[in-house]
Amino acid sequence: MIKNYLYTLILSIVPISELRGAIPFAYFNDISIFLALVISIIGNCLVYPICNFFLNHINNFFCKHIKRYNIFYKKFRISTSKKIQNKINKYGYLGLMIFVGIPLPITGAWTATFGSWFLGLDKKKSFWFISLGILMSGIIVSTFLFLGIGINSIFIKKL
């Protein structure tokens, strides 16, 4: 049983599943939806510091030691920032929260963390808005799971 809690935590950190995969996994392994939600939110919030740590260190290493990477990185960062600056100004951190909060593929904490890091957004604000998005996404996934299980009980006759 403890193993399932650990798997839930790990699944909530992994980029492919994040909490969208962790909550159903936990529920179908006899963990309550509420506890699955709490464990998954905690795990998914760990993505921000983990991702930022590696991005900062790896990027700094490559920029210092690989001249072509440094040139490419700077040009790409400037051109990308120019292209989406209007959207950042319009939606800001609330947009970051909504991006994470809608539980679709590629709209999770990993992508948002990378985007906020790449664009040089404020780290504390980014963390809190990404965390709010994680909470929003977790509630949506849990609600759909809960409603789906309830609907299944109407149509599936237990023997």
Contact map, one row per residue, 1 for C-alpha under 8 A:
111110000000000000000000000000000000000000000000000000000000000000000000000000000000000000000000000000000000000000000000000000000000000000000000000000000000000
111111000000000000000000000000000000000000000000000000000000000000000000000000000000000000000000000000000000000000000000000000000000000000000000000000000000000
111111100000000000000000000000000000000000000000000000000000000000000000000000000000000000000000000000000000000000000000000000000000000000000000000000000000000
111111110000000000000000010010000000000000000000000000000000000000000000000000000000000000000000000000000000000000000000000000000000000000000000000000000000000
111111111000000000000000010000100000001000000000000000000000000000000000000000000000000000000000000000000000000000000000000000000000000000000000000000000000000
011111111100000000000000000000000000000000000000000000000000000000000000000000000000000000000000000000000000000000000000000000000000000000000000000000000000000
001111111110000000000100000000000000000000000000000000000000000000000000000000000000000000000000000000000000000000000000000000000000000000000000000000000000000
000111111111000000000110110000000001001100000000000000000000000000000000000000000000000000000000000000000000000000000000000000000000000000000000000000000000000
000011111111100000000100000000000000001101100000000000000000000000000000000000000000000000000000000000000000000000000000000000000000000000000000000000000000000
000001111111110000000000000000000000000000100000000000000000000000000000000000000000000000000000000000000000000000000000000000000000000000000000000000000000000
000000111111110011101100000000000000000100000000000000000000000000000000000000000000000000000000000000000000000000000000000000000000000000000000000000000000000
000000011111110011111100000000000000000110110000000000000000000000000000000000000000000000000000000000000000000000000000000000000000000000000000000000000000000
000000001111111011100000000000000000000000110110000000000000000000000000000000000000000000000000000000000000000000000000000000000000000000000000000000000000000
000000000111111111000000000000000000000000000000000000000000000000000000000000000000000000000000000000000000000000000000000000000000000000000000000000000000000
000000000000111111000000000000000000000000000000000000000000000000000000000000000000000000000000000000000001010000000000000000000000000000000000000000000000000
000000000000011111000000000000000000000000000000000000000000000000000000000000000000000000000000000000000000000000000000000000000000000000000000000000000000000
000000000011111111111100000000000000000000000000000000000000000000000000000000000000000000000000000000000000000000000000000000000000000000000000000000000000000
000000000011111111111100000000000000000100010000000000000000000000000000000000000000000000000000000000000001100000000000000000000000000000000000000000000000000
000000000011100011111110000000000000100110010000000000000000000000000000000000000000000000000000000000000000000000000000000000000000000001000000000000000000000
000000000001000011111111000000000000000000000000000000000000000000000000000000000000000000000000000000100000000000000000000000000000000011001000000000000000000
000000000011000011111111100000000000000000000000000000000000000000000000000000000000000000000000000000000000000000000000000000000000000000000000000000000000000
000000111011000011111111110000000001000100000000000000000000000000000000000000000000000000000000000000000000000000000000000000000000000000000000000000000000000
000000010000000000111111111000001001100100000000000000000000000000000000000000000000000000000000000000000000000000000000000000000000000001001100000000000000000
000000000000000000011111111100000000000000000000000000000000000000000000000000000000000000000000000000000000000000000000000000000000000000000100100000000000000
000000010000000000001111111110000000000000000000000000000000000000000000000000000000000000000000000000000000000000000000000000000000000000000000000000000000000
000110010000000000000111111111111001000000000000000000000000000000000000000000000000000000000000000000000000000000000000000000000000000000000000000000000000000
000000000000000000000011111111111001000000000000000000000000000000000000000000000000000000000000000000000000000000000000000000000000000000000000000000000000000
000000000000000000000001111111100000000000000000000000000000000000000000000000000000000000000000000000000000000000000000000000000000000000000000000000000000000
000100000000000000000000111111100000000000000000000000000000000000000000000000000000000000000000000000000000000000000000000000000000000000000000000000000000000
000000000000000000000000011111110000000000000000000000000000000000000000000000000000000000000000000000000000000000000000000000000000000000000000000000000000000
000010000000000000000000011111111011000000000000000000000000000000000000000000000000000000000000000000000000000000000000000000000000000000000000000000000000000
000000000000000000000000011001111111000000000000000000000000000000000000000000000000000000000000000000000000000000000000000000000000000000000000000000000000000
000000000000000000000010011000111111100000000000000000000000000000000000000000000000000000000000000000000000000000000000000000000000000000000100010000000000000
000000000000000000000000000000011111110000000000000000000000000000000000000000000000000000000000000000000000000000000000000000000000000000000000000000000000000
000000000000000000000000000000111111111000000000000000000000000000000000000000000000000000000000000000000000000000000000000000000000000000000000000000000000000
000000010000000000000110011000111111111100000000000000000000000000000000000000000000000000000000000000000000000000000000000000000000000000000000000000000000000
000000000000000000100010000000001111111110000000000000000000000000000000000000000000000000000000000000000000000000000000000000000000000001100100000000000000000
000000000000000000000000000000000111111111000000000000000000000000000000000000000000000000000000000000000000000000000000000000000000000000000000000000000000000
000010011000000000000000000000000011111111100000000000000000000000000000000000000000000000000000000000000000000000000000000000000000000000000000000000000000000
000000011011000001100110000000000001111111110000000000000000000000000000000000000000000000000000000000000000000000000000000000000000000001000000000000000000000
000000000001000000100000000000000000111111111000000000000000000000000000000000000000000000000000000000000000000000000000000000000000011001000000000000000000000
000000001000000000000000000000000000011111111100000000000000000000000000000000000000000000000000000000000000000000000000000000000000000000000000000000000000000
000000001101100000000000000000000000001111111110000000000000000000000000000000000000000000000000000000000000000000000000000000000000000000000000000000000000000
000000000001100001100000000000000000000111111110000000000000000000000000000000000000000000000000000000000000100000000000000000000000010000000000000000000000000
000000000000000000000000000000000000000011111111000000000000000000000000000000000000000000000000000000000000100000000000000000000110010000000000000000000000000
000000000000100000000000000000000000000001111111110000000000000000000000000000000000000000000000000000000000000000000000000000000000000000000000000000000000000
000000000000100000000000000000000000000000111111111000000000000000000000000000000000000000000000000000000000110010000000000000000000000000000000000000000000000
000000000000000000000000000000000000000000001111111100000000000000000000000000000000000000000000000000000000110010000000000000100000000000000000000000000000000
000000000000000000000000000000000000000000000111111110000000000000000000000000000000000000000000000000000000000000000000000000000000000000000000000000000000000
000000000000000000000000000000000000000000000111111111000000000000000000000000000000000000000000000000000000000000000000000000000000000000000000000000000000000
000000000000000000000000000000000000000000000011111111100000000000000000000000000000000000000000000000000000010011000000000000000000000000000000000000000000000
000000000000000000000000000000000000000000000001111111110000000000000000000000000000000000000000000000000000000011001000000000000000000000000000000000000000000
000000000000000000000000000000000000000000000000111111111000000000000000000000000000000000000000000000000000000000000000000000000000000000000000000000000000000
000000000000000000000000000000000000000000000000011111111100000000000000000000000000000000000000000000000000000000000000000000000000000000000000000000000000000
000000000000000000000000000000000000000000000000001111111110000000000000000000000000000000000000000000000000000001001000000000000000000000000000000000000000000
000000000000000000000000000000000000000000000000000111111111000000000000000000000000000000000000000000000000000000000000000000000000000000000000000000000000000
000000000000000000000000000000000000000000000000000011111111100000000000000000000000000000000000000000000000000000000000000000000000000000000000000000000000000
000000000000000000000000000000000000000000000000000001111111110000000000000000000000000000000000000000000000000000000000000000000000000000000000000000000000000
000000000000000000000000000000000000000000000000000000111111111000000000000000000000000000000000000000000000000000000000000000000000000000000000000000000000000
000000000000000000000000000000000000000000000000000000011111111100000000000000000000000000000000000000000000000000000000000000000000000000000000000000000000000
000000000000000000000000000000000000000000000000000000001111111110000000000000000000000000000000000000000000000000000000000000000000000000000000000000000000000
000000000000000000000000000000000000000000000000000000000111111111001100000000000000000000000000000000000000000000000000000000000000000000000000000000000000000
000000000000000000000000000000000000000000000000000000000011111111101100000000000000000000000000000000000000000000000000000000000000000000000000000000000000000
000000000000000000000000000000000000000000000000000000000001111111100100000000000000000000000000000000000000000000000000000000000000000000000000000000000000000
000000000000000000000000000000000000000000000000000000000000111111100000000000000000000000000000000000000000000000000000000000000000000000000000000000000000000
000000000000000000000000000000000000000000000000000000000000011111111100000000000000000000000000000000000000000000000000000000000000000000000000000000000000000
000000000000000000000000000000000000000000000000000000000000001111111110000000000000000000000000000000000000000000000000000000000000000000000000000000000000000
000000000000000000000000000000000000000000000000000000000000000001111111000000000000000000000000000000000000000000000000000000000000000000000000000000000000000
000000000000000000000000000000000000000000000000000000000000011001111111100000000000000000000000000000000000000000000000000000000000000000000000000000000000000
000000000000000000000000000000000000000000000000000000000000011101111111110000000000000000000000000000000000000000000000000000000000000000000000000000000000000
000000000000000000000000000000000000000000000000000000000000000000111111111000000000000000000000000000000000000000000000000000000000000000000000000000000000000
000000000000000000000000000000000000000000000000000000000000000000011111111100000000000000000000000000000000000000000000000000000000000000000000000000000000000
000000000000000000000000000000000000000000000000000000000000000000001111111110000000000000000000000000000000000000000000000000000000000000000000000000000000000
000000000000000000000000000000000000000000000000000000000000000000000111111111000000000000000000000000000000000000000000000000000000000000000000000000000000000
000000000000000000000000000000000000000000000000000000000000000000000011111111100000000000000000000000000000000000000000000000000000000000000000000000000000000
000000000000000000000000000000000000000000000000000000000000000000000001111111110000000000000000000000000000000000000000000000000000000000000000000000000000000
000000000000000000000000000000000000000000000000000000000000000000000000111111111000000000000000000000000000000000000110000000000000000000000000000000000000000
000000000000000000000000000000000000000000000000000000000000000000000000011111111100000000000000000000000000000000000000000000000000000000000000000000000000000
000000000000000000000000000000000000000000000000000000000000000000000000001111111110000000000000000000000000000000000000000000000000000000000000000000000000000
000000000000000000000000000000000000000000000000000000000000000000000000000111111111000000000000000000000000000000000000000000000000000000000000000000000000000
000000000000000000000000000000000000000000000000000000000000000000000000000011111111100000000000000000000000000000000010000000000000000000000000000000000000000
000000000000000000000000000000000000000000000000000000000000000000000000000001111111100000000000000000000000000000000000000000000000000000000000000000000000000
000000000000000000000000000000000000000000000000000000000000000000000000000000111111110000000000000000000000000000000000000000000000000000000000000000000000000
000000000000000000000000000000000000000000000000000000000000000000000000000000011111111100000000000000000000000000000000000000000000000000000000000000000000000
000000000000000000000000000000000000000000000000000000000000000000000000000000001111111110000000000000000000000000000000000000000000000000000000000000000000000
000000000000000000000000000000000000000000000000000000000000000000000000000000000011111111000000000000000000000000000000000000000000000000000000000000000000000
000000000000000000000000000000000000000000000000000000000000000000000000000000000001111111110000000000000000000000000000000000000000000000000000000000000000000
000000000000000000000000000000000000000000000000000000000000000000000000000000000001111111111010000000000000000000000000000000000000000000000000000000000000000
000000000000000000000000000000000000000000000000000000000000000000000000000000000000111111110000000000000000000000000000000000000000000000000000000000000000000
000000000000000000000000000000000000000000000000000000000000000000000000000000000000011111110000000000000000000000000000000000000000000000000000000000000000000
000000000000000000000000000000000000000000000000000000000000000000000000000000000000001111111111000000000000000000000000000000000000000000000000000000000000000
000000000000000000000000000000000000000000000000000000000000000000000000000000000000001111111111000000000000000000000000000000000000000000000000000000000000000
000000000000000000000000000000000000000000000000000000000000000000000000000000000000000100111111100000000000000000000000000011001000000000000000000000000000000
000000000000000000000000000000000000000000000000000000000000000000000000000000000000000000111111110000000000000000000000000000001000000000000000000000000000000
000000000000000000000000000000000000000000000000000000000000000000000000000000000000000100111111111000000000000000000000000000000000000000000000000000000000000
000000000000000000000000000000000000000000000000000000000000000000000000000000000000000000111111111100000000000100000000000001001100100000000000000000000000000
000000000000000000000000000000000000000000000000000000000000000000000000000000000000000000001111111110000000000000000000000000001111110000000000000000000000000
000000000000000000000000000000000000000000000000000000000000000000000000000000000000000000000111111111000000000000000000000000000000100000000000000000000000000
000000000000000000000000000000000000000000000000000000000000000000000000000000000000000000000011111111000011000100000000000000000000100000000000000000000000000
000000000000000000000000000000000000000000000000000000000000000000000000000000000000000000000001111111100011100100000000000000000100110010000000000000000000000
000000000000000000000000000000000000000000000000000000000000000000000000000000000000000000000000111111100011000000000000000000000001111111000000000000000000000
000000000000000000000000000000000000000000000000000000000000000000000000000000000000000000000000011111110010000000000000000000000000100110000000000000000000000
000000000000000000010000000000000000000000000000000000000000000000000000000000000000000000000000000111111011000000000000000000000000000010011000000000000000000
000000000000000000000000000000000000000000000000000000000000000000000000000000000000000000000000000001111111000000000000000000000000000000000000000000000000000
000000000000000000000000000000000000000000000000000000000000000000000000000000000000000000000000000000111111000000000000000000000000000000000000000000000000000
000000000000000000000000000000000000000000000000000000000000000000000000000000000000000000000000000000011111001000000000000000000000000000000000000000000000000
000000000000000000000000000000000000000000000000000000000000000000000000000000000000000000000000001111111111101100000000000000000000000000000000000000000000000
000000000000001001000000000000000000000000000000000000000000000000000000000000000000000000000000001110111111111100000000000000000000010000000000000000000000000
000000000000000001000000000000000000000000011011000000000000000000000000000000000000000000000000000100000011111110000000000000000100010000000000000000000000000
000000000000001000000000000000000000000000000011001000000000000000000000000000000000000000000000000000000001111111000000000000000000000000000000000000000000000
000000000000000000000000000000000000000000000000000000000000000000000000000000000000000000000000000000000111111111100000000000000000000000000000000000000000000
000000000000000000000000000000000000000000000000000000000000000000000000000000000000000000000001001100000011111111110000000000000100000000000000000000000000000
000000000000000000000000000000000000000000000011001100000000000000000000000000000000000000000000000000000000111111111000000001100100000000000000000000000000000
000000000000000000000000000000000000000000000000001100100000000000000000000000000000000000000000000000000000011111111100000000000000000000000000000000000000000
000000000000000000000000000000000000000000000000000000000000000000000000000000000000000000000000000000000000001111111110000000000000000000000000000000000000000
000000000000000000000000000000000000000000000000000000000000000000000000000000000000000000000000000000000000000111111111111001000000000000000000000000000000000
000000000000000000000000000000000000000000000000000100100000000000000000000000000000000000000000000000000000000011111111101000000000000000000000000000000000000
000000000000000000000000000000000000000000000000000000000000000000000000000010000000000000000000000000000000000001111111100000000000000000000000000000000000000
000000000000000000000000000000000000000000000000000000000000000000000000000010001000000000000000000000000000000000111111100000000000000000000000000000000000000
000000000000000000000000000000000000000000000000000000000000000000000000000000000000000000000000000000000000000000011111110000000000000000000000000000000000000
000000000000000000000000000000000000000000000000000000000000000000000000000000000000000000000000000000000000000000011111111011000000000000000000000000000000000
000000000000000000000000000000000000000000000000000000000000000000000000000000000000000000000000000000000000000000010001111111000000000000000000000000000000000
000000000000000000000000000000000000000000000000000000000000000000000000000000000000000000000000000000000000000000011000111111100000000000000000000000000000000
000000000000000000000000000000000000000000000000000000000000000000000000000000000000000000000000000000000000000000000000011111110000000000000000000000000000000
000000000000000000000000000000000000000000000000000000000000000000000000000000000000000000001000000000000000000000000000111111111000000000000000000000000000000
000000000000000000000000000000000000000000000000000000000000000000000000000000000000000000001001000000000000000010010000111111111100000000000000000000000000000
000000000000000000000000000000000000000000000001000000000000000000000000000000000000000000000000000000000000000010000000001111111110000000000000000000000000000
000000000000000000000000000000000000000000000000000000000000000000000000000000000000000000000000000000000000000000000000000111111111000000000000000000000000000
000000000000000000000000000000000000000000000000000000000000000000000000000000000000000000001101100000000000000000000000000011111111100000000000000000000000000
000000000000000000000000000000000000000000001000000000000000000000000000000000000000000000000001100100000000100110000000000001111111110000000000000000000000000
000000000000000000000000000000000000000000001000000000000000000000000000000000000000000000000000100000000000000000000000000000111111111000000000000000000000000
000000000000000000000000000000000000000000000000000000000000000000000000000000000000000000000000100010000000000000000000000000011111111100000000000000000000000
000000000000000000000000000000000000000000000000000000000000000000000000000000000000000000000001111111000000000000000000000000001111111110000000000000000000000
000000000000000000000000000000000000000010011000000000000000000000000000000000000000000000000000100110000001100000000000000000000111111111000000000000000000000
000000000000000000000000000000000000000010000000000000000000000000000000000000000000000000000000000010000000000000000000000000000011111111100000000000000000000
000000000000000000000000000000000000000000000000000000000000000000000000000000000000000000000000000011000000000000000000000000000001111111110000000000000000000
000000000000000000010000000000000000000000000000000000000000000000000000000000000000000000000000000111100000000000000000000000000000111111111000000000000000000
000000000000000000110010000000000000100110000000000000000000000000000000000000000000000000000000000010000000000000000000000000000000011111111100000000000000000
000000000000000000000000000000000000100000000000000000000000000000000000000000000000000000000000000000000000000000000000000000000000001111111110000000000000000
000000000000000000000000000000000000000000000000000000000000000000000000000000000000000000000000000000100000000000000000000000000000000111111111000000000000000
000000000000000000010010000000000000000000000000000000000000000000000000000000000000000000000000000000100000000000000000000000000000000011111111100000000000000
000000000000000000000011000000001000100000000000000000000000000000000000000000000000000000000000000000000000000000000000000000000000000001111111110000000000000
000000000000000000000000000000000000000000000000000000000000000000000000000000000000000000000000000000000000000000000000000000000000000000111111111000000000000
000000000000000000000000000000000000000000000000000000000000000000000000000000000000000000000000000000000000000000000000000000000000000000011111111100000000000
000000000000000000000001000000000000000000000000000000000000000000000000000000000000000000000000000000000000000000000000000000000000000000001111111110000000000
000000000000000000000000000000001000000000000000000000000000000000000000000000000000000000000000000000000000000000000000000000000000000000000111111111000000000
000000000000000000000000000000000000000000000000000000000000000000000000000000000000000000000000000000000000000000000000000000000000000000000011111111100000000
000000000000000000000000000000000000000000000000000000000000000000000000000000000000000000000000000000000000000000000000000000000000000000000001111111110000000
000000000000000000000000000000000000000000000000000000000000000000000000000000000000000000000000000000000000000000000000000000000000000000000000111111111000000
000000000000000000000000000000000000000000000000000000000000000000000000000000000000000000000000000000000000000000000000000000000000000000000000011111111100000
000000000000000000000000000000000000000000000000000000000000000000000000000000000000000000000000000000000000000000000000000000000000000000000000001111111110000
000000000000000000000000000000000000000000000000000000000000000000000000000000000000000000000000000000000000000000000000000000000000000000000000000111111111000
000000000000000000000000000000000000000000000000000000000000000000000000000000000000000000000000000000000000000000000000000000000000000000000000000011111111100
000000000000000000000000000000000000000000000000000000000000000000000000000000000000000000000000000000000000000000000000000000000000000000000000000001111111100
000000000000000000000000000000000000000000000000000000000000000000000000000000000000000000000000000000000000000000000000000000000000000000000000000000111111100
000000000000000000000000000000000000000000000000000000000000000000000000000000000000000000000000000000000000000000000000000000000000000000000000000000011111110
000000000000000000000000000000000000000000000000000000000000000000000000000000000000000000000000000000000000000000000000000000000000000000000000000000001111111
000000000000000000000000000000000000000000000000000000000000000000000000000000000000000000000000000000000000000000000000000000000000000000000000000000000001111
000000000000000000000000000000000000000000000000000000000000000000000000000000000000000000000000000000000000000000000000000000000000000000000000000000000000111
